[in-house]
Amino acid sequence: MQSTPTTTDGWRGQTGPSYAEPQLLGALDLAVARGVLHGTVLVGYDGRAGAHDIAHLAADLLAARGATAVLADSPAPTPGVGRYVHQHSEFDAGIVVTASHNPPGYLGIKLRDHRGHGITTLLESAVLPDVTETFPVTGGLHQHAPVLGAYAATVGSALIAAARQFEGTVVIDAAHGAVGMLGPHLPDLTWRRARPLPFFAGHTPDPARRPAADAIAARLLSELPERDRAVIAMVDGDGDRLALWTTRSGYIGSAEQAAILLRSGLRPARVVTTAVSPQSVIRTARDCRVKVELVPVGFKHVVAAWHRSTDTSMIGLEPNGALVVAEAPDVYVERDSLTALTTMLTALPTLEHLDRAVTELRRSHPHPQRIITVVADNAQVISRVSELLSTWDTSTTADDVALFGNDRTGEYLAVRASGTEPGTRLYLETTAATSEKIMAAVSAHQLG
């Protein structure tokens, strides 16, 4: 019996003796027993090693427990699975076998409710029995759903229309993940690293992980005949994170994307984000007289805030690449890299417009956020940073995020334990000199 590591909307961990099929299926069995999964359940999966096999095992388990399991007919991005559940009322829930942006060797399952959104009730890390021998193998006799085709017909078609009117070359870097499955459906786009590979060619499929993302984007741009006219759209392993990269601006993360949308005239009723979001977007929203609501870390809290509200428009943001713009009360609100890209291309229809907006934003906010994950105990990191930044203002949020601010220099730092991999996350909005001192103080090695 083993304890299964949780994330904000399911379970995820590095495979090994203490975490593999028994733990994932045991966690799924617990979700069924507690009524989180019931009725008709859509089972999706990405192209990661083991995802297809785990999806079939999950479908067998669900069927043995009395549910109707419907398998996606091919690997598909996570937002495609959630959107399919949202658009088809016959589904009571959904699961996606994916480890998202984590390195090769990780496996996980994300849970979706009847609206296609991440679950809002966290299943704690439980000690679970091995259930792998307690249900029959069906031999693949499950119904199938055309998840990828439906996603291409809706989100893909909108992206094609936006890319055609954009004055510049739009390049999709699929990171050898599930978004690459759309390549044959959307041949008008320029694709790089499009073929889904079970181990992502040995790379971590995470556009928020720098400096690795910078090196990959620079290499991809150098291979283009007109690199000064291109924007690289970098997505993660299951298609819910987005970063942009241009020759002139370099890396453009989701928080800068949100701030640029606001500065370009978008006026939602509010911005819903977390305490680890950059000050640039929070200050920009307030300068534009847009209400800011801070929620705990985890995009499910952004979605829950949207459903609690009577507002008809919102920007939802996490600085790790998650950006959503809702402009009607009945739209599907969930992380989706291609929908976010469509929004950006529509709001900033030329490469010059995009680069100029980034330049103006950075002139106003000279410390762009960098997210660094270190292999170190969270409490020890906070202690060392507190000693180093003893003259800064400090506070702690309700979900244990440590905040450090320097009003004189405009620098800012947030520290929290990572919820998806071992280690501690630092969200640095500091000068290069301060960043070097902080990294030296924590005496840790960066992951990946």
N, C-alpha and C positions, 0 to 999 in steps of 0.2 A: 504494500500500500504506500502511495506516495502523495505528496502535496503538489498541486498543480498551479503553476504561476499564472496570475490573472493580469489582464490589461484593462483598459477602460471599457471595452466592449466584448470581452471574451477571454481567451487564454493564449499564451504564446511563450515559447521557450526554446532553448537549444537542445536538440535531440541528443540523447545519451541514456545510460542505464536508469536514470531517475525521471526521464521525461521522454516519452515516445507514444506509440499507439495506445497502450493501456491507460495512460494518464489523460490523453485527449478524449478518448471514447468514454472514460469514466466521468470526466467533466461534462460531456454531452449528456450522458445518462442522468447526471444530477440535474441538468437543466430541464430534461423531460419530467423527472420526478417532481420538480417544483413548479411545473406548469409554464415555464418560460417558453418551451417548445411543445407544440401540440397541433393537432389538426393536419393541415396540408403545409408542408415545409419545403421551400426551395433550397436545394443544396448546390452551391456554386463553388468554384475552385480556381486558383490561378495556375501558372505553369511551373511553379516551384517543384523541386524534386520531392516526390511523395504526396503532393497535394491531390492528384487524381485518385490515387489508391485510398487515401484517407477519406475522400469524398464518398467513394463507393462503400467503404466500411461504415461511414456515418449514415448513409442512406439505409443500409441494411439494419443498423441499430435502431434507427427511427421507425422503420417498418415493423421490426420485432416488438417495439413498444406501443404499437397501435396507431402511429402517425402515417400519413401518406407522404412519402418522400418523392420529390420531383427533381431530377438531376439536370443541371445545365448541360447542354449538348456539346460544350467545348469549354476550354479555359476562358475566363472573362475577367475584366477588371471588377474589383469590389463594388464601385458605384453602379456598375451595370446590373449586378445582382440585386442590390438594394432598390434601384429604380424599377426593376422588373416586378419585385414584390409590391412596391408602391402603386404601380399601374395595373396590377391584376388582383382584384379583390378576393379571388379564391384562395390566396395564400394567407395563412395565419402567422407565419414567421419565415425566417430565412437564415441560413448559415453560409459562411464563405470560408473555405479552407485556404488560409493564407497566413504568411508571417509578415505581410506588408513590406516595410522598408528594411527589415532586419537582414543580417548577412546570410549567405548560404549556410545551411546546416540548422536553421531555425524552422519550426513548424508552429502553426497556430490555427485557431478558429475564431472568426468574428461572428457575433450573433446579431440578427436584425429582427425587429418587431413587425407587426402586421402592416405598418406604414413604410417599412424598408429602412428605418432608422436604427442606429445602435441602441442596444438595450440601456435602459436607465436604471435598472436594478442590478447592482454589481453582485455577482456570485463570488463569495469569498474563496480564498485559496483553501480548498478542502482536502482532507486525507481521503483518498478514493480507492476502492477495490479494483482489481483487474477484471474488466467485463468482456475481454476479447473473446472468451469462449462461451458467452451466455446468450448468443443470438446466432441464427443460421445465416449462411452465405447464400444470397439469392442468385448469384451468377449474373448480376446486372439487369435483372428484370424489373426495372423502374421506368416510370414515365420520364420524358425529357422535355426541356423547354428551350426555345431558341434565344437565349439570353444575349449572346454576342450580337446576333443579327438585329435584335430589337434596339440594342444600345447604339449600334452603328447607324440605324435608320433615324434615330432621334438626335442624340448628342453629336454623333458623327456628322450628320447632315448640317447641323447648325455650325459646327466648327469649319466645315468645308466652305460654307457661305461667308463666314467671317474671314477666313484665310484668303479667299479670292479677292476680297475688297481691300485687304491690307497691302500697303505699298512697301513690300519687302518680302523676303523668303522666310516662310515659317517651317522650321525643322523640328520634328518630334523626336526626341531622344527617349526611346522606350526602355532603356536600361536592361534589355533582354527580359522584360517582365510582361505582364498580362496585356498591357496596352498595345504591345506589338502585334497581338492577334488581330487588331483592327487594320493593319497594313493592307491586306488584300481587299478589304471593304472600302478603304479610303485611299485609293491609289493617287489621287491628285495632290496629296501632301508629300513632303519630303521626309523620309524616315531614316533614322540612324539607330543602330543597335536594336533593330526591330524584331529579329527572330527570338521568340521566347526560349530561354535556355534554363534547364533545371537548376543550375548552380550560378546563373548570371555571369558566366565567364569568369568566375572567381571574384567579382566585385560586389560591394554592398549596394543594392539598388535604392539609394536614398539621396535625393537632390539637396537635402538640407545638411548633409554631412560634408563639411568643408575641412581642408582644402581639396579633397579628392574630387568633388563636383566641379570645382574651378578648373582643375587639370583636364578633366574629361571634356568639359565644354570648350576649352581653348583648343584642344586637339580636334574636336569635331568641326569647329569653325575653320581651323586651318586647312581642312580638307575640302572646303567649299570653294567653288570658283569665284564667288562674289561674297566673301565673308563679311565685308563691311555693310552688306545689305540684308543680313540674316539675323533672325532671333532664334535662339535655341530654346525650346520648351522641354525642360527636363522633368520627367515623372518618376515615381517610385515603382516598386515591384508590383503593387496591385492597383495603381492608378488613382490614388486619392491625394497625392501630394504634387505640387507644382513649383518649380523655380524657373525663372527666365534668365537668359544670358545673352548679352550682345558685346560686340567688340569694344564699343565706346563705354558702356556702363558696367560691363562685367556682370557680376551676380546680382539678380534682382529677386529677393525672397518674397514670400507671401505678404509679410507685413508692409514692405515697401509697395507692393502691388495695391494693397488696400488703401494706403495713404495717397497713392497716385490717383486712384479712382475718385477719392474724395476731392482732391485738389483739381481734378478735371471736371468737377461739377456734379458728380453723383451725390445725392442727398437722401440717404435712407433715414428712417425714423430713428435708428440707433445703430451703434456698433457694439456687437457682443463679442467679447474676447476674454483673455485671461491675464493674470498679473504678470506673466512672463512675456507678454507682448511688448514690442519695442515702444519706447516713449514717442517715437516719431509718429506712429499711427494714432496713439491716444491723444497727443497734443494736436495733431492735425484735425482729428474729429472734433475736439473741443473748440479749436479755432473756427471750424466750419459750423459751430453751434449744433452739432449732432450729439445726441446723448450717448454716453459710453456706459455699458454695463459689464462689470468684471465678474466672471464665473470661475469655478475651480478648473484646474487643468483637465483636459479631456473633451473632445469635440461633442460628446453626447450631452455635455452640460450646455453647450452653445445651442444645440438643437432643442433641448428641454426648455431653455429660456425663450426660444422662438415660439414654442407651442403654448407657453404660459401667457404670452403677450397678445394684446389685441392690435398690435402694429401691423401694417401691411407691407413694410419693407425693412430690410436689415442687411448689414454686412456682418457675417460671422467669420471669425478669424482665430487660427492658432499659428504662431510664427514658425512652425515646423513644416510649412508648405500647404496648410489647409486653409482654403479661402472659399467662401460661398457668398453670393449676392442673391438675396430673395427680394423680388419686386412685386409679389402677389401672395395673398395668404394661403393659396392652395398649391404652391409649387413644392417640388421635392427638395428638401433642405438637407444636404449631406455633403461630405467632402467629395469632390469630383475634379480631378486635374483638368480634364478636357473642357468641362463647362466653365471652369475658372479661366482657362485660356481663351475661350470664345468671348467671355466678358471683357478681357483685357484687349483683345484685338479689335473689338467693336468700339470700345471707349477711346482707344488710342490707335487710329487707323493707319498711321505711318510709323516707320522705324524712327524717323526724326522726331516725331511727336513723343514717342516713348522715351527715347534717350534724353530729350530736353526735359521731360517731366521728372526723370530720375535725377538729373543734374540739379534742377531747382529744389527738389526735396532734400538732397544731400547738402546743399548749401545752407538750408535752414536747420538741418539736423545732421551735424558733421560726424556723428558716431554710429554708423550702421551696425546693427546687431549681428553678432557672430554666436552661433550655438556650438558649444564644444562639449563632448561627453568624455569624462575621465574615469579611469578605473580607480575609484577611491570611495571610502565610506562617506555618505552624505554629511553626517554629523561632524566628521573630522574636517571635511572641506569647509563647512560653514564656520567652524571654529578658527581655522587658519585664515580664512578670508576676513573674519571679524577682527582678528588681531592686526592684519595688514591694513584694513580700511577703518581703523578705530575712530577716525574723525568724521566719517560719513554718517548720514542718517540711516538707521536700520529699522526694519519691521518684519513681521512674519504674518503671512496670510492664514486663513482658516484651514487651508489644505497644505500647510507646512512648507510654503515657498518662502525662502529668506530673501529679502529685498534690501539693497544697498544703494543709496543715492548721494550724489554730490551736487548740490544746487549751484555751487560756484563755477564748476567746470562743465556741468550738464551731463556728467557721466552717470551710468546706471548699471546695476548688475542684479540678476536674479539667479538663485541657486535652488535646485530641487533634486530629489532622487528620481532617476529615470524609471518610468513605469513599464518599459518594454525591453530593457536589456540591463545587464549588470552595470552599475556605476552611477555617477552623478552628472547632471546637466548644468552647465553654466551658460547663462544668456548674457553676453558681454556687450555693453554699449559704452566702450571705454577707449581711451587713446591707446596707441600701440604700446607705449611705455607702461601704462597701467596694466594692460593685458598681459604683458610679459612678466610683470611682478606677481600678478595673481596666479599665473600658471606655474611659476617657480615656487610660489608659496604652497600650492596644493601638492607639489611633488608627485605628480601622477602622469601616466602615459595615456595618450589619446587612443580611443578604440579605433580599430580598422585602419 
